[in-house]
Amino acid sequence: MSGLMRYRVRHETVYDYGGDVAHSHQLLHLSPRDCVHQVCRSRTIELLPAPSARRETVDPFGNTVTRLEYELPHDRLEVLAEAMVEVSAAPNAAETDSSSWEEVRDALMYSGRPMNGAHLEACRFRMESSHVRIKQTFGDYGADCFPAGRPVLQGAMDLMHKVHGDITYAPGTTTIGTSALEAFNARRGVCQDFAHIMLACLRSRGLAARYVSGYLRTAPAGSDSALVGADASHAWVSVFCPPLGWVDLDPTNDLRVATAHVVLAWGRDFGDVSPLRGVIIGGGQHRLTVRVSVQPE
């Protein structure tokens, strides 16, 4: 899909707490971000009940964060986030236009010489993180995708194909706390796990890659063209590929991202960009309902 796409995004979250929550703090990543190929034209977040305090901040990765505090008892929380977003396709640069993976790896290593801004920013996404540990297992798994001299984007594309082919998409087999190594050993998971596994393989080779949280276009009624992960929060990987910059790859669907994806936020792994997380005092058996729709205008 090429050109410019305009989407109306609707993300509804309902928590039934099964009892009164006396006090809670919530952190929301529900505002689509502006980036090179995306502009958020409007956004709203409606809350029921209304919070005791609400403020918006920007996190260390440049994502908009909404912080809430509830000081009065409540047994249910409804969050409705809506946005209008324009998405344009990235230039379809050839995989061979990127530098070799060794050049990229070496440029991201400490040398005592000053780094340019792009490489310095990329270094934040080269290290291991809570859900994505750097392990020899991942380096060995991805080794055949990165022979000597291969352009970094070509290697990343081969790795995406390999992860897609070897990991089974199986909702319910993992949780938000499942590590990349656990999902890799099980060879099963959801989009979060596909992304974490691919990140671990790239970072284990000294390359920089970030976790991207967002949405997929909702398929028209009766269509068989739906991507895996549509109508829910989705996740994919963005790889640092000089001189092309960051290139987004979706291992769950085995494709290079174009205009069917809407970027919500990015970070080192899921823990940095969870759509909604918080701390509560009270409540009982929780029940969570999430509905997502991404409709073209």
C-alpha positions as CSV (number, residue, x, y, z in Angstrom):
1,M,0.0,0.0,0.0
2,S,1.4,3.4,-1.0
3,G,0.6,7.1,-0.8
4,L,-1.1,8.8,2.1
5,M,-3.6,7.1,4.4
6,R,-5.8,8.8,6.9
7,Y,-7.2,6.8,9.8
8,R,-9.7,7.2,12.6
9,V,-8.3,5.3,15.6
10,R,-10.5,4.2,18.5
11,H,-9.0,2.3,21.5
12,E,-11.5,1.4,24.3
13,T,-10.3,-0.2,27.5
14,V,-12.5,-1.2,30.4
15,Y,-11.3,-2.5,33.7
16,D,-13.9,-4.2,36.0
17,Y,-12.1,-4.4,39.3
18,G,-14.5,-6.8,41.1
19,G,-14.6,-4.5,44.1
20,D,-13.8,-1.0,45.2
21,V,-10.3,0.4,44.4
22,A,-9.5,3.0,47.1
23,H,-6.6,4.6,45.4
24,S,-4.8,4.2,42.0
25,H,-2.2,5.7,39.7
26,Q,-2.3,5.0,36.0
27,L,0.1,5.6,33.2
28,L,-1.2,5.7,29.6
29,H,0.6,5.5,26.3
30,L,-2.5,6.1,24.1
31,S,-1.5,9.1,22.1
32,P,-0.2,8.3,18.6
33,R,3.1,10.1,18.1
34,D,4.3,12.4,15.3
35,C,7.3,11.0,13.4
36,V,8.9,11.0,10.0
37,H,6.0,9.2,8.2
38,Q,3.1,10.0,10.6
39,V,1.2,13.0,11.8
40,C,-1.4,12.9,14.5
41,R,-4.0,15.5,13.6
42,S,-6.2,15.2,16.7
43,R,-6.5,13.1,19.8
44,T,-8.7,12.8,22.8
45,I,-8.8,10.6,25.9
46,E,-12.1,10.3,27.7
47,L,-12.2,8.8,31.2
48,L,-15.0,7.4,33.4
49,P,-14.9,8.1,36.3
50,A,-13.0,11.4,36.0
51,P,-9.6,11.3,37.7
52,S,-8.7,13.3,40.8
53,A,-5.6,14.5,38.9
54,R,-4.5,14.3,35.3
55,R,-1.4,15.6,33.5
56,E,0.5,14.9,30.3
57,T,4.2,14.5,30.0
58,V,6.8,13.3,27.5
59,D,8.8,10.2,28.5
60,P,12.6,9.8,27.8
61,F,11.8,8.3,24.3
62,G,9.7,11.2,23.2
63,N,6.3,9.5,23.7
64,T,3.3,11.4,25.1
65,V,2.3,10.0,28.4
66,T,-1.0,10.6,30.3
67,R,-0.7,10.3,34.1
68,L,-3.8,9.7,36.2
69,E,-4.5,9.6,39.9
70,Y,-7.8,8.4,41.5
71,E,-8.3,9.3,45.2
72,L,-12.0,8.2,45.4
73,P,-13.3,4.6,45.5
74,H,-14.3,3.2,42.1
75,D,-14.9,-0.4,40.9
76,R,-14.6,0.3,37.2
77,L,-12.4,2.3,34.9
78,E,-13.3,3.2,31.3
79,V,-10.7,4.7,29.0
80,L,-11.7,5.8,25.4
81,A,-8.8,7.1,23.3
82,E,-9.6,8.4,19.8
83,A,-7.3,10.0,17.2
84,M,-7.1,11.1,13.6
85,V,-3.8,10.1,12.0
86,E,-2.1,10.5,8.6
87,V,0.4,7.9,7.6
88,S,2.7,8.1,4.5
89,A,4.8,5.3,3.1
90,A,8.5,5.4,3.7
91,P,10.7,5.5,0.6
92,N,11.1,1.9,-0.7
93,A,14.9,1.9,-0.5
94,A,16.7,-1.3,-1.5
95,E,18.0,-3.5,1.2
96,T,21.4,-3.3,-0.3
97,D,21.5,0.5,0.1
98,S,22.2,0.1,3.8
99,S,25.7,-0.1,5.3
100,S,27.1,-3.5,6.2
101,W,26.0,-4.8,9.5
102,E,29.6,-4.9,10.8
103,E,30.0,-1.2,9.9
104,V,26.9,-0.3,11.8
105,R,27.9,-2.5,14.8
106,D,31.3,-0.9,15.0
107,A,30.0,2.6,14.7
108,L,27.7,2.0,17.7
109,M,30.6,0.8,19.9
110,Y,32.5,3.1,22.2
111,S,35.7,4.3,20.6
112,G,36.6,7.4,22.6
113,R,35.6,9.6,19.6
114,P,32.4,11.7,19.5
115,M,29.4,10.1,17.9
116,N,26.9,12.0,15.7
117,G,23.4,12.5,17.1
118,A,21.7,9.7,15.1
119,H,24.2,7.1,16.3
120,L,24.1,8.4,19.9
121,E,20.3,8.1,19.9
122,A,20.5,4.6,18.4
123,C,22.8,3.5,21.2
124,R,19.9,3.7,23.6
125,F,18.4,0.7,21.7
126,R,21.5,-1.4,21.5
127,M,21.6,-2.6,25.1
128,E,19.6,-5.3,26.8
129,S,16.4,-4.4,28.7
130,S,14.0,-6.0,31.1
131,H,12.2,-8.2,28.6
132,V,15.0,-8.5,26.1
133,R,18.3,-10.0,27.4
134,I,21.4,-10.3,25.3
135,K,22.2,-14.0,25.1
136,Q,24.5,-16.2,23.0
137,T,21.5,-18.2,22.1
138,F,20.0,-15.3,20.1
139,G,23.3,-14.4,18.5
140,D,23.7,-18.0,17.3
141,Y,20.1,-18.2,16.1
142,G,20.5,-15.1,13.9
143,A,24.1,-15.8,12.7
144,D,23.2,-17.2,9.3
145,C,21.3,-14.0,8.5
146,F,24.4,-11.9,9.0
147,P,27.3,-13.3,7.0
148,A,30.4,-11.0,6.6
149,G,29.7,-7.9,4.6
150,R,25.9,-8.3,4.3
151,P,24.0,-5.0,4.3
152,V,22.3,-4.5,7.7
153,L,18.8,-4.1,6.3
154,Q,19.2,-7.3,4.2
155,G,20.2,-9.2,7.2
156,A,17.4,-7.8,9.3
157,M,14.9,-8.8,6.6
158,D,16.3,-12.3,6.5
159,L,16.0,-12.5,10.3
160,M,12.4,-11.3,10.2
161,H,11.6,-14.1,7.7
162,K,13.3,-16.6,9.9
163,V,11.5,-15.5,13.1
164,H,8.2,-15.5,11.3
165,G,8.7,-19.0,10.0
166,D,10.0,-20.5,13.2
167,I,7.6,-19.0,15.8
168,T,3.9,-19.9,15.9
169,Y,1.4,-17.2,16.5
170,A,-0.6,-18.6,19.5
171,P,-2.7,-16.1,21.5
172,G,-3.0,-17.1,25.2
173,T,0.3,-19.0,25.4
174,T,2.3,-16.1,26.8
175,T,1.6,-13.1,29.1
176,I,2.9,-9.5,29.2
177,G,5.6,-10.7,31.6
178,T,7.0,-13.5,29.3
179,S,10.6,-12.8,28.4
180,A,12.1,-13.1,24.9
181,L,14.0,-16.2,26.0
182,E,10.9,-18.0,27.3
183,A,8.9,-17.3,24.2
184,F,11.9,-18.3,22.0
185,N,12.3,-21.6,23.8
186,A,8.5,-22.3,23.5
187,R,8.5,-21.2,19.8
188,R,5.1,-19.7,20.4
189,G,3.7,-16.3,21.3
190,V,2.0,-13.2,20.1
191,C,3.2,-10.0,18.4
192,Q,4.9,-8.8,21.5
193,D,6.9,-12.0,21.6
194,F,7.8,-11.9,17.9
195,A,9.1,-8.4,18.4
196,H,11.1,-9.2,21.6
197,I,12.7,-12.3,20.0
198,M,13.8,-10.3,16.9
199,L,15.1,-7.4,19.1
200,A,17.1,-9.9,21.2
201,C,18.7,-11.4,18.0
202,L,19.6,-7.9,16.6
203,R,21.0,-6.6,19.9
204,S,23.0,-9.7,20.5
205,R,24.9,-8.8,17.3
206,G,25.6,-5.3,18.6
207,L,22.9,-3.7,16.4
208,A,20.3,-1.1,17.5
209,A,16.6,-1.8,17.3
210,R,13.6,-0.5,19.1
211,Y,10.2,-1.9,20.1
212,V,7.3,-0.2,18.4
213,S,3.8,-0.2,19.8
214,G,0.8,0.6,17.7
215,Y,-2.1,-0.6,15.6
216,L,-2.9,-2.3,12.3
217,R,-5.6,-1.2,9.8
218,T,-8.9,-2.9,10.4
219,A,-9.8,-5.1,7.4
220,P,-13.1,-4.3,5.6
221,A,-16.1,-6.5,6.5
222,G,-16.0,-9.7,4.5
223,S,-12.3,-9.2,3.6
224,D,-9.7,-11.9,3.9
225,S,-6.9,-9.4,3.9
226,A,-6.7,-8.8,7.6
227,L,-3.2,-8.8,9.0
228,V,-2.4,-10.9,12.1
229,G,-2.8,-8.6,15.1
230,A,-5.5,-6.3,13.7
231,D,-8.3,-5.0,16.0
232,A,-5.9,-5.0,19.0
233,S,-2.7,-3.4,20.1
234,H,0.1,-4.5,17.9
235,A,3.9,-4.5,18.1
236,W,6.8,-4.6,15.6
237,V,10.5,-3.7,15.3
238,S,12.4,-0.7,14.0
239,V,16.0,-1.3,13.0
240,F,18.7,1.3,12.7
241,C,20.0,1.0,9.1
242,P,22.4,3.9,8.2
243,P,22.3,5.8,5.9
244,L,18.6,4.9,5.5
245,G,17.8,5.7,9.1
246,W,15.2,3.6,11.0
247,V,13.3,0.9,9.0
248,D,10.2,-0.8,10.5
249,L,9.7,-4.5,10.1
250,D,6.8,-6.6,11.3
251,P,7.9,-10.2,12.1
252,T,4.4,-11.3,13.0
253,N,3.2,-10.6,9.5
254,D,6.6,-11.0,7.8
255,L,6.5,-7.6,6.0
256,R,8.2,-4.2,5.8
257,V,5.9,-1.6,7.4
258,A,4.2,0.8,4.9
259,T,0.9,2.5,5.5
260,A,-1.2,-0.2,7.2
261,H,0.5,0.5,10.6
262,V,-0.1,3.3,13.0
263,V,2.7,4.1,15.5
264,L,1.6,4.7,19.1
265,A,5.0,4.8,20.9
266,W,8.4,3.2,21.0
267,G,10.9,2.1,23.6
268,R,13.4,-0.6,24.5
269,D,10.6,-3.3,25.0
270,F,7.0,-3.6,26.0
271,G,7.6,-2.4,29.5
272,D,8.5,1.1,28.2
273,V,5.3,1.5,26.2
274,S,2.5,-0.5,27.7
275,P,-0.8,1.2,26.6
276,L,-2.1,1.3,30.1
277,R,-0.5,0.2,33.4
278,G,-0.9,1.3,37.0
279,V,-0.8,0.6,40.7
280,I,-4.1,0.1,42.6
281,I,-5.0,-0.3,46.3
282,G,-8.1,-2.5,46.7
283,G,-10.2,-4.3,44.1
284,G,-11.0,-8.0,43.6
285,Q,-10.8,-10.3,40.6
286,H,-10.0,-8.0,37.7
287,R,-11.6,-8.3,34.2
288,L,-10.1,-6.5,31.3
289,T,-11.9,-5.7,28.0
290,V,-10.1,-4.0,25.1
291,R,-11.6,-3.0,21.7
292,V,-9.5,-1.4,18.9
293,S,-10.6,-0.1,15.5
294,V,-8.5,1.6,12.9
295,Q,-10.7,2.7,10.1
296,P,-9.6,4.6,6.9
297,E,-11.2,7.9,6.3
